[in-house]
Amino acid sequence: MKNIKFLVKVNRGGARAPQYVQRVDSSPIQMTTIRKLAQVMGRFTAEDAVKSLQNSRGIAELESVQVNA
């Protein structure tokens, strides 16, 4: 069975590579450019992370991934 989980992808514009949320339990939120290290989370947690990143770090968006349960 497959479940849909989410990654939070942040684009800061320019020539920079997109970054992904690695940890949300620390302040500030830790970011990584390596997609494999990104935290796979539920929709509500991911939406909260997007809201906290919207104002300060560029354009944050949800990216869905399928994971095996």
PDB file as gemmi writes it, atoms N, CA and C in Angstrom:
CRYST1    1.000    1.000    1.000  90.00  90.00  90.00 P 1                      
ATOM      1  N   MET A   1       0.838  -1.172   0.000  1.00  0.00           N  
ATOM      2  CA  MET A   1       0.000   0.000   0.000  1.00  0.00           C  
ATOM      3  C   MET A   1       0.890   1.245   0.000  1.00  0.00           C  
ATOM      4  N   LYS A   2       0.496   2.235  -0.756  1.00  0.00           N  
ATOM      5  CA  LYS A   2       1.288   3.458  -0.834  1.00  0.00           C  
ATOM      6  C   LYS A   2       0.516   4.621  -0.213  1.00  0.00           C  
ATOM      7  N   ASN A   3       1.246   5.442   0.516  1.00  0.00           N  
ATOM      8  CA  ASN A   3       0.687   6.644   1.113  1.00  0.00           C  
ATOM      9  C   ASN A   3       1.300   7.856   0.435  1.00  0.00           C  
ATOM     10  N   ILE A   4       0.584   8.960   0.448  1.00  0.00           N  
ATOM     11  CA  ILE A   4       1.130  10.201  -0.084  1.00  0.00           C  
ATOM     12  C   ILE A   4       1.605  11.054   1.082  1.00  0.00           C  
ATOM     13  N   LYS A   5       2.874  11.414   1.039  1.00  0.00           N  
ATOM     14  CA  LYS A   5       3.489  12.305   2.019  1.00  0.00           C  
ATOM     15  C   LYS A   5       3.986  13.542   1.286  1.00  0.00           C  
ATOM     16  N   PHE A   6       4.502  14.501   2.019  1.00  0.00           N  
ATOM     17  CA  PHE A   6       4.879  15.763   1.402  1.00  0.00           C  
ATOM     18  C   PHE A   6       6.276  16.204   1.819  1.00  0.00           C  
ATOM     19  N   LEU A   7       6.938  16.891   0.892  1.00  0.00           N  
ATOM     20  CA  LEU A   7       8.190  17.597   1.137  1.00  0.00           C  
ATOM     21  C   LEU A   7       7.887  19.073   0.989  1.00  0.00           C  
ATOM     22  N   VAL A   8       8.639  19.906   1.668  1.00  0.00           N  
ATOM     23  CA  VAL A   8       8.514  21.347   1.488  1.00  0.00           C  
ATOM     24  C   VAL A   8       9.729  21.819   0.704  1.00  0.00           C  
ATOM     25  N   LYS A   9       9.474  22.353  -0.484  1.00  0.00           N  
ATOM     26  CA  LYS A   9      10.519  22.832  -1.393  1.00  0.00           C  
ATOM     27  C   LYS A   9      10.508  24.350  -1.381  1.00  0.00           C  
ATOM     28  N   VAL A  10      11.691  24.960  -1.232  1.00  0.00           N  
ATOM     29  CA  VAL A  10      11.805  26.416  -1.160  1.00  0.00           C  
ATOM     30  C   VAL A  10      12.695  26.902  -2.295  1.00  0.00           C  
ATOM     31  N   ASN A  11      12.147  27.776  -3.135  1.00  0.00           N  
ATOM     32  CA  ASN A  11      12.904  28.409  -4.213  1.00  0.00           C  
ATOM     33  C   ASN A  11      13.198  29.846  -3.812  1.00  0.00           C  
ATOM     34  N   ARG A  12      14.466  30.180  -3.800  1.00  0.00           N  
ATOM     35  CA  ARG A  12      14.859  31.546  -3.442  1.00  0.00           C  
ATOM     36  C   ARG A  12      15.124  32.402  -4.666  1.00  0.00           C  
ATOM     37  N   GLY A  13      14.980  31.830  -5.841  1.00  0.00           N  
ATOM     38  CA  GLY A  13      15.190  32.578  -7.073  1.00  0.00           C  
ATOM     39  C   GLY A  13      16.648  32.647  -7.459  1.00  0.00           C  
ATOM     40  N   GLY A  14      16.890  33.171  -8.637  1.00  0.00           N  
ATOM     41  CA  GLY A  14      18.266  33.285  -9.103  1.00  0.00           C  
ATOM     42  C   GLY A  14      18.849  31.941  -9.495  1.00  0.00           C  
ATOM     43  N   ALA A  15      20.149  31.809  -9.365  1.00  0.00           N  
ATOM     44  CA  ALA A  15      20.854  30.602  -9.777  1.00  0.00           C  
ATOM     45  C   ALA A  15      20.969  29.576  -8.656  1.00  0.00           C  
ATOM     46  N   ARG A  16      20.410  29.846  -7.507  1.00  0.00           N  
ATOM     47  CA  ARG A  16      20.502  28.914  -6.384  1.00  0.00           C  
ATOM     48  C   ARG A  16      19.657  27.663  -6.624  1.00  0.00           C  
ATOM     49  N   ALA A  17      20.144  26.549  -6.124  1.00  0.00           N  
ATOM     50  CA  ALA A  17      19.398  25.296  -6.202  1.00  0.00           C  
ATOM     51  C   ALA A  17      18.243  25.348  -5.197  1.00  0.00           C  
ATOM     52  N   PRO A  18      17.135  24.683  -5.507  1.00  0.00           N  
ATOM     53  CA  PRO A  18      16.036  24.658  -4.524  1.00  0.00           C  
ATOM     54  C   PRO A  18      16.477  23.939  -3.257  1.00  0.00           C  
ATOM     55  N   GLN A  19      15.900  24.349  -2.142  1.00  0.00           N  
ATOM     56  CA  GLN A  19      16.210  23.720  -0.867  1.00  0.00           C  
ATOM     57  C   GLN A  19      14.961  23.035  -0.333  1.00  0.00           C  
ATOM     58  N   TYR A  20      15.179  22.042   0.503  1.00  0.00           N  
ATOM     59  CA  TYR A  20      14.094  21.283   1.110  1.00  0.00           C  
ATOM     60  C   TYR A  20      14.217  21.359   2.624  1.00  0.00           C  
ATOM     61  N   VAL A  21      13.093  21.253   3.318  1.00  0.00           N  
ATOM     62  CA  VAL A  21      13.095  21.275   4.778  1.00  0.00           C  
ATOM     63  C   VAL A  21      13.655  19.953   5.280  1.00  0.00           C  
ATOM     64  N   GLN A  22      14.702  20.049   6.105  1.00  0.00           N  
ATOM     65  CA  GLN A  22      15.324  18.856   6.666  1.00  0.00           C  
ATOM     66  C   GLN A  22      14.794  18.562   8.065  1.00  0.00           C  
ATOM     67  N   ARG A  23      14.603  19.616   8.873  1.00  0.00           N  
ATOM     68  CA  ARG A  23      14.062  19.453  10.230  1.00  0.00           C  
ATOM     69  C   ARG A  23      13.156  20.620  10.555  1.00  0.00           C  
ATOM     70  N   VAL A  24      12.029  20.341  11.211  1.00  0.00           N  
ATOM     71  CA  VAL A  24      11.111  21.408  11.591  1.00  0.00           C  
ATOM     72  C   VAL A  24      11.058  21.617  13.092  1.00  0.00           C  
ATOM     73  N   ASP A  25      11.703  20.744  13.873  1.00  0.00           N  
ATOM     74  CA  ASP A  25      11.606  20.853  15.326  1.00  0.00           C  
ATOM     75  C   ASP A  25      12.586  21.843  15.936  1.00  0.00           C  
ATOM     76  N   SER A  26      13.446  22.409  15.101  1.00  0.00           N  
ATOM     77  CA  SER A  26      14.377  23.407  15.633  1.00  0.00           C  
ATOM     78  C   SER A  26      14.029  24.788  15.099  1.00  0.00           C  
ATOM     79  N   SER A  27      14.548  25.785  15.725  1.00  0.00           N  
ATOM     80  CA  SER A  27      14.298  27.151  15.271  1.00  0.00           C  
ATOM     81  C   SER A  27      15.632  27.807  14.997  1.00  0.00           C  
ATOM     82  N   PRO A  28      15.947  28.272  13.837  1.00  0.00           N  
ATOM     83  CA  PRO A  28      15.118  28.268  12.625  1.00  0.00           C  
ATOM     84  C   PRO A  28      15.069  26.883  11.987  1.00  0.00           C  
ATOM     85  N   ILE A  29      14.140  26.697  11.061  1.00  0.00           N  
ATOM     86  CA  ILE A  29      13.977  25.426  10.368  1.00  0.00           C  
ATOM     87  C   ILE A  29      15.250  25.117   9.573  1.00  0.00           C  
ATOM     88  N   GLN A  30      15.745  23.896   9.691  1.00  0.00           N  
ATOM     89  CA  GLN A  30      16.960  23.502   8.970  1.00  0.00           C  
ATOM     90  C   GLN A  30      16.610  23.106   7.543  1.00  0.00           C  
ATOM     91  N   MET A  31      17.453  23.542   6.602  1.00  0.00           N  
ATOM     92  CA  MET A  31      17.220  23.295   5.183  1.00  0.00           C  
ATOM     93  C   MET A  31      18.376  22.475   4.600  1.00  0.00           C  
ATOM     94  N   THR A  32      18.114  21.791   3.486  1.00  0.00           N  
ATOM     95  CA  THR A  32      19.129  21.043   2.759  1.00  0.00           C  
ATOM     96  C   THR A  32      18.850  21.135   1.262  1.00  0.00           C  
ATOM     97  N   THR A  33      19.891  21.027   0.453  1.00  0.00           N  
ATOM     98  CA  THR A  33      19.701  21.004  -0.996  1.00  0.00           C  
ATOM     99  C   THR A  33      19.603  19.571  -1.514  1.00  0.00           C  
ATOM    100  N   ILE A  34      19.818  18.594  -0.658  1.00  0.00           N  
ATOM    101  CA  ILE A  34      19.769  17.184  -1.045  1.00  0.00           C  
ATOM    102  C   ILE A  34      18.371  16.636  -0.763  1.00  0.00           C  
ATOM    103  N   ARG A  35      17.659  16.304  -1.838  1.00  0.00           N  
ATOM    104  CA  ARG A  35      16.258  15.886  -1.711  1.00  0.00           C  
ATOM    105  C   ARG A  35      16.110  14.621  -0.859  1.00  0.00           C  
ATOM    106  N   LYS A  36      17.072  13.710  -0.918  1.00  0.00           N  
ATOM    107  CA  LYS A  36      16.999  12.460  -0.152  1.00  0.00           C  
ATOM    108  C   LYS A  36      17.042  12.709   1.352  1.00  0.00           C  
ATOM    109  N   LEU A  37      17.623  13.825   1.773  1.00  0.00           N  
ATOM    110  CA  LEU A  37      17.699  14.141   3.201  1.00  0.00           C  
ATOM    111  C   LEU A  37      16.491  14.939   3.696  1.00  0.00           C  
ATOM    112  N   ALA A  38      15.619  15.302   2.784  1.00  0.00           N  
ATOM    113  CA  ALA A  38      14.454  16.100   3.165  1.00  0.00           C  
ATOM    114  C   ALA A  38      13.505  15.282   4.025  1.00  0.00           C  
ATOM    115  N   GLN A  39      12.843  15.963   4.925  1.00  0.00           N  
ATOM    116  CA  GLN A  39      11.905  15.298   5.824  1.00  0.00           C  
ATOM    117  C   GLN A  39      10.597  15.042   5.098  1.00  0.00           C  
ATOM    118  N   VAL A  40      10.159  13.791   5.101  1.00  0.00           N  
ATOM    119  CA  VAL A  40       8.864  13.424   4.534  1.00  0.00           C  
ATOM    120  C   VAL A  40       7.859  13.536   5.665  1.00  0.00           C  
ATOM    121  N   MET A  41       6.823  14.342   5.452  1.00  0.00           N  
ATOM    122  CA  MET A  41       5.890  14.620   6.542  1.00  0.00           C  
ATOM    123  C   MET A  41       4.458  14.583   6.063  1.00  0.00           C  
ATOM    124  N   GLY A  42       3.556  14.602   7.008  1.00  0.00           N  
ATOM    125  CA  GLY A  42       2.137  14.657   6.693  1.00  0.00           C  
ATOM    126  C   GLY A  42       1.740  16.033   6.172  1.00  0.00           C  
ATOM    127  N   ARG A  43       0.552  16.096   5.616  1.00  0.00           N  
ATOM    128  CA  ARG A  43       0.097  17.328   4.976  1.00  0.00           C  
ATOM    129  C   ARG A  43       0.015  18.506   5.941  1.00  0.00           C  
ATOM    130  N   PHE A  44      -0.548  18.293   7.130  1.00  0.00           N  
ATOM    131  CA  PHE A  44      -0.735  19.411   8.059  1.00  0.00           C  
ATOM    132  C   PHE A  44       0.598  19.951   8.580  1.00  0.00           C  
ATOM    133  N   THR A  45       1.538  19.068   8.857  1.00  0.00           N  
ATOM    134  CA  THR A  45       2.865  19.507   9.296  1.00  0.00           C  
ATOM    135  C   THR A  45       3.562  20.272   8.178  1.00  0.00           C  
ATOM    136  N   ALA A  46       3.446  19.771   6.953  1.00  0.00           N  
ATOM    137  CA  ALA A  46       4.061  20.437   5.812  1.00  0.00           C  
ATOM    138  C   ALA A  46       3.445  21.809   5.567  1.00  0.00           C  
ATOM    139  N   GLU A  47       2.129  21.919   5.699  1.00  0.00           N  
ATOM    140  CA  GLU A  47       1.467  23.217   5.520  1.00  0.00           C  
ATOM    141  C   GLU A  47       1.907  24.215   6.580  1.00  0.00           C  
ATOM    142  N   ASP A  48       2.107  23.755   7.807  1.00  0.00           N  
ATOM    143  CA  ASP A  48       2.608  24.639   8.864  1.00  0.00           C  
ATOM    144  C   ASP A  48       4.015  25.130   8.541  1.00  0.00           C  
ATOM    145  N   ALA A  49       4.861  24.245   8.013  1.00  0.00           N  
ATOM    146  CA  ALA A  49       6.215  24.642   7.636  1.00  0.00           C  
ATOM    147  C   ALA A  49       6.186  25.659   6.505  1.00  0.00           C  
ATOM    148  N   VAL A  50       5.303  25.466   5.536  1.00  0.00           N  
ATOM    149  CA  VAL A  50       5.172  26.419   4.425  1.00  0.00           C  
ATOM    150  C   VAL A  50       4.762  27.783   4.948  1.00  0.00           C  
ATOM    151  N   LYS A  51       3.800  27.816   5.860  1.00  0.00           N  
ATOM    152  CA  LYS A  51       3.342  29.098   6.423  1.00  0.00           C  
ATOM    153  C   LYS A  51       4.465  29.818   7.155  1.00  0.00           C  
ATOM    154  N   SER A  52       5.287  29.089   7.884  1.00  0.00           N  
ATOM    155  CA  SER A  52       6.369  29.737   8.630  1.00  0.00           C  
ATOM    156  C   SER A  52       7.489  30.222   7.712  1.00  0.00           C  
ATOM    157  N   LEU A  53       7.651  29.598   6.549  1.00  0.00           N  
ATOM    158  CA  LEU A  53       8.706  29.991   5.616  1.00  0.00           C  
ATOM    159  C   LEU A  53       8.269  31.029   4.594  1.00  0.00           C  
ATOM    160  N   GLN A  54       6.988  31.237   4.412  1.00  0.00           N  
ATOM    161  CA  GLN A  54       6.477  32.131   3.376  1.00  0.00           C  
ATOM    162  C   GLN A  54       7.064  33.532   3.449  1.00  0.00           C  
ATOM    163  N   ASN A  55       7.124  34.093   4.608  1.00  0.00           N  
ATOM    164  CA  ASN A  55       7.513  35.489   4.735  1.00  0.00           C  
ATOM    165  C   ASN A  55       9.011  35.732   4.625  1.00  0.00           C  
ATOM    166  N   SER A  56       9.822  34.759   4.980  1.00  0.00           N  
ATOM    167  CA  SER A  56      11.239  35.061   5.135  1.00  0.00           C  
ATOM    168  C   SER A  56      12.179  34.464   4.101  1.00  0.00           C  
ATOM    169  N   ARG A  57      11.834  33.387   3.464  1.00  0.00           N  
ATOM    170  CA  ARG A  57      12.844  32.665   2.698  1.00  0.00           C  
ATOM    171  C   ARG A  57      12.476  32.387   1.249  1.00  0.00           C  
ATOM    172  N   GLY A  58      11.645  33.154   0.638  1.00  0.00           N  
ATOM    173  CA  GLY A  58      11.319  32.912  -0.758  1.00  0.00           C  
ATOM    174  C   GLY A  58      10.009  32.175  -0.918  1.00  0.00           C  
ATOM    175  N   ILE A  59       9.870  31.483  -2.022  1.00  0.00           N  
ATOM    176  CA  ILE A  59       8.623  30.814  -2.370  1.00  0.00           C  
ATOM    177  C   ILE A  59       8.673  29.365  -1.896  1.00  0.00           C  
ATOM    178  N   ALA A  60       7.820  29.013  -0.942  1.00  0.00           N  
ATOM    179  CA  ALA A  60       7.748  27.653  -0.421  1.00  0.00           C  
ATOM    180  C   ALA A  60       6.538  26.958  -1.029  1.00  0.00           C  
ATOM    181  N   GLU A  61       6.712  25.701  -1.391  1.00  0.00           N  
ATOM    182  CA  GLU A  61       5.615  24.947  -1.985  1.00  0.00           C  
ATOM    183  C   GLU A  61       5.677  23.496  -1.531  1.00  0.00           C  
ATOM    184  N   LEU A  62       4.527  22.825  -1.573  1.00  0.00           N  
ATOM    185  CA  LEU A  62       4.459  21.418  -1.214  1.00  0.00           C  
ATOM    186  C   LEU A  62       4.778  20.569  -2.430  1.00  0.00           C  
ATOM    187  N   GLU A  63       5.512  19.494  -2.207  1.00  0.00           N  
ATOM    188  CA  GLU A  63       5.825  18.540  -3.266  1.00  0.00           C  
ATOM    189  C   GLU A  63       5.417  17.164  -2.758  1.00  0.00           C  
ATOM    190  N   SER A  64       4.518  16.507  -3.454  1.00  0.00           N  
ATOM    191  CA  SER A  64       4.019  15.213  -2.981  1.00  0.00           C  
ATOM    192  C   SER A  64       4.936  14.074  -3.430  1.00  0.00           C  
ATOM    193  N   VAL A  65       5.047  13.059  -2.586  1.00  0.00           N  
ATOM    194  CA  VAL A  65       5.824  11.865  -2.887  1.00  0.00           C  
ATOM    195  C   VAL A  65       5.033  10.654  -2.405  1.00  0.00           C  
ATOM    196  N   GLN A  66       5.187   9.535  -3.082  1.00  0.00           N  
ATOM    197  CA  GLN A  66       4.531   8.297  -2.645  1.00  0.00           C  
ATOM    198  C   GLN A  66       5.527   7.472  -1.864  1.00  0.00           C  
ATOM    199  N   VAL A  67       5.096   6.987  -0.704  1.00  0.00           N  
ATOM    200  CA  VAL A  67       5.956   6.151   0.132  1.00  0.00           C  
ATOM    201  C   VAL A  67       5.252   4.832   0.392  1.00  0.00           C  
ATOM    202  N   ASN A  68       6.023   3.776   0.528  1.00  0.00           N  
ATOM    203  CA  ASN A  68       5.446   2.466   0.838  1.00  0.00           C  
ATOM    204  C   ASN A  68       5.115   2.405   2.313  1.00  0.00           C  
ATOM    205  N   ALA A  69       3.947   1.890   2.626  1.00  0.00           N  
ATOM    206  CA  ALA A  69       3.522   1.798   4.022  1.00  0.00           C  
ATOM    207  C   ALA A  69       3.903   0.481   4.629  1.00  0.00           C  
TER     208      ALA A  69                                                      
END                                                                             
